[in-house]
Amino acid sequence: VTAVSGTGPCPRAQIPPSAADDAACLDVVTGAFSYTGRAIAGRLLAAGRAVRTLTAHPDRDEGRRRHIDVAPLAFDDPAALAHSLTGVHTLYNTYWIRFPHRATHFATAVDNSRRLFEAAARSGVARIVHVSITNPSLDSPYGYFRGKAEVERSLAESGIPHAVIRPTVVFGGNDVLINNIAWLLRHVPFFVIPGDGRYRLRPVHVDDVARLCVEQGMSSEDVVLDAVGPERFTFTELVQAIGDGVGRHARLVHLPPSATSLVTAAVGAAVRDVVLTRDELAGMMDGLADSDAGTTGAISLSGWLRENGGGLGRRYASELNLHYRPGARRRRPESP
Ligand SMILES: NC(=O)c1ccc[n+]([C@@H]2O[C@H](COP(=O)([O-])OP(=O)(O)OC[C@H]3O[C@@H](n4cnc5c(N)ncnc54)[C@H](OP(=O)(O)O)[C@@H]3O)[C@@H](O)[C@H]2O)c1
């Protein structure tokens, strides 16, 4: 059994973990059957750690379920939340909402995150690795980025040693955004570029995000780290690169943000999903998916597209199916 750096080996990574297990070997990952959490959990399992997930989708991913202990993301039950975090070394937190829907707002997600950190503090969790986003700010005009900054503040106030990993746009595995750009390029003869398309992004592979998280899980310093890939694209270049990858080039049409929102809302109505939110659109145009930090991700989007473009965007990836429609088909086949 390979040890995660900084700890001894974990020879008894059993599921469900027993009280006799070494607490230093048990980690909790939120969303281990979803996207980033899935990649983090995979790395932890490969390193011989015992993994418990907190999720609202306990029935997903039968294969993985055999290796992962499952507990609910019980934000409204502090005792249950604390119980699920007892005996845990590191909490890897990926919980967030992409957009407000029904009764769940960004303020709800901020409050839920605070409850999670409070439960972790009560349970004696040794470390939290929190997945945030590049350029969060308490002054941001965008609820998404403001909420992320509020959560980072709650984490700092928890007093628990922690690392904050801030990815830009994440690709690879069963991602939503890059996949859906590919889906649009495959299915629609034109593609809308909001504004001049010159704002920049530094996409990062989900396995690089997971690697950074797991490396930080076993460190003891408080750190904030951008998860940024080796390439920097303008948005127009990104769409062209995805077009090269899937072998389809739609006509690019530049529209102002307000008209782009109307078009994405129309596409959203057709696919019964929220394709792109106002915060995502405006944040991207403001350069919030860019970063001047040193490269921390090794996998390039261009290289990945060359190998995986053939399968990308064959199926639309629905955020609403994923999080709000019980029993709906999963977005894309599971990554290994
Ligand atoms: N994906 C990206 O391109 C990207 C880019 C930058 C930053 N991030 C950040 O990375 C983190 C993980 O993102 P992800 O894309 O990997 O998300 P995800 O896997 O779809 O979801 C992460 C976790 O949040 C929960 N969750 C998501 N939406 C929810 C909702 N509407 N109601 C209740 N629970 C919900 C999921 O619950 P279940 O376990 O029940 O699925 C899961 O535990 C987030 O903090 C996000 O802000 C992502």
The ligand as a MOL file (V3000), in Angstrom:
LIG
                    3D

  0  0  0     0  0            999 V3000
M  V30 BEGIN CTAB
M  V30 COUNTS 48 52 0 0 0
M  V30 BEGIN ATOM
M  V30 1 N -16.1750 22.2660 -12.6360 0
M  V30 2 C -15.4610 23.3650 -12.8810 0
M  V30 3 O -15.1350 23.7030 -14.0360 0
M  V30 4 C -15.0120 24.2160 -11.7350 0
M  V30 5 C -14.2240 25.3470 -11.9940 0
M  V30 6 C -13.7710 26.1260 -10.9340 0
M  V30 7 C -14.1060 25.7910 -9.6250 0
M  V30 8 N -14.8930 24.7060 -9.4040 0 CHG=1
M  V30 9 C -15.2340 24.4070 -8.0280 0
M  V30 10 O -14.9450 23.0530 -7.7770 0
M  V30 11 C -15.8500 22.5390 -6.7880 0
M  V30 12 C -16.4310 21.2530 -7.2900 0
M  V30 13 O -17.1090 21.5010 -8.5130 0
M  V30 14 P -17.5980 20.2860 -9.3850 0
M  V30 15 O -17.8400 20.8300 -10.7450 0
M  V30 16 O -16.6840 19.1440 -9.1940 0 CHG=-1
M  V30 17 O -19.0220 20.0080 -8.7340 0
M  V30 18 P -19.9060 18.6830 -8.5480 0
M  V30 19 O -19.0590 17.4790 -8.5330 0
M  V30 20 O -20.9950 18.7440 -9.5300 0
M  V30 21 O -20.5080 18.9390 -7.0970 0
M  V30 22 C -19.6530 19.0660 -5.9730 0
M  V30 23 C -20.3950 18.7880 -4.7030 0
M  V30 24 O -21.4240 19.7690 -4.5100 0
M  V30 25 C -22.6890 19.1220 -4.4270 0
M  V30 26 N -23.6580 19.8940 -5.1750 0
M  V30 27 C -23.4790 20.4490 -6.3950 0
M  V30 28 N -24.5900 21.1190 -6.7820 0
M  V30 29 C -25.4770 20.9670 -5.7930 0
M  V30 30 C -26.7990 21.4110 -5.5960 0
M  V30 31 N -27.4060 22.1620 -6.5090 0
M  V30 32 N -27.4320 21.0820 -4.4610 0
M  V30 33 C -26.7950 20.3330 -3.5220 0
M  V30 34 N -25.5220 19.8650 -3.6490 0
M  V30 35 C -24.8790 20.1900 -4.7730 0
M  V30 36 C -22.5010 17.7480 -5.0330 0
M  V30 37 O -23.4470 16.8740 -4.4420 0
M  V30 38 P -23.5840 15.3130 -4.8820 0
M  V30 39 O -22.4910 14.6020 -4.1660 0
M  V30 40 O -24.9360 14.9430 -4.3850 0
M  V30 41 O -23.4270 15.2830 -6.3720 0
M  V30 42 C -21.0800 17.4400 -4.6530 0
M  V30 43 O -21.0130 16.9610 -3.3410 0
M  V30 44 C -16.8830 23.6310 -6.5530 0
M  V30 45 O -16.5290 24.3110 -5.3920 0
M  V30 46 C -16.7170 24.5540 -7.7470 0
M  V30 47 O -17.0230 25.8870 -7.4270 0
M  V30 48 C -15.3390 23.9070 -10.4130 0
M  V30 END ATOM
M  V30 BEGIN BOND
M  V30 1 1 1 2
M  V30 2 2 2 3
M  V30 3 1 2 4
M  V30 4 1 4 5
M  V30 5 2 4 48
M  V30 6 2 5 6
M  V30 7 1 6 7
M  V30 8 2 7 8
M  V30 9 1 8 9
M  V30 10 1 8 48
M  V30 11 1 9 10
M  V30 12 1 9 46
M  V30 13 1 10 11
M  V30 14 1 11 12
M  V30 15 1 11 44
M  V30 16 1 12 13
M  V30 17 1 13 14
M  V30 18 2 14 15
M  V30 19 1 14 16
M  V30 20 1 14 17
M  V30 21 1 17 18
M  V30 22 2 18 19
M  V30 23 1 18 20
M  V30 24 1 18 21
M  V30 25 1 21 22
M  V30 26 1 22 23
M  V30 27 1 23 24
M  V30 28 1 23 42
M  V30 29 1 24 25
M  V30 30 1 25 26
M  V30 31 1 25 36
M  V30 32 1 26 27
M  V30 33 1 26 35
M  V30 34 2 27 28
M  V30 35 1 28 29
M  V30 36 1 29 30
M  V30 37 2 29 35
M  V30 38 1 30 31
M  V30 39 2 30 32
M  V30 40 1 32 33
M  V30 41 2 33 34
M  V30 42 1 34 35
M  V30 43 1 36 37
M  V30 44 1 36 42
M  V30 45 1 37 38
M  V30 46 2 38 39
M  V30 47 1 38 40
M  V30 48 1 38 41
M  V30 49 1 42 43
M  V30 50 1 44 45
M  V30 51 1 44 46
M  V30 52 1 46 47
M  V30 END BOND
M  V30 END CTAB
M  END
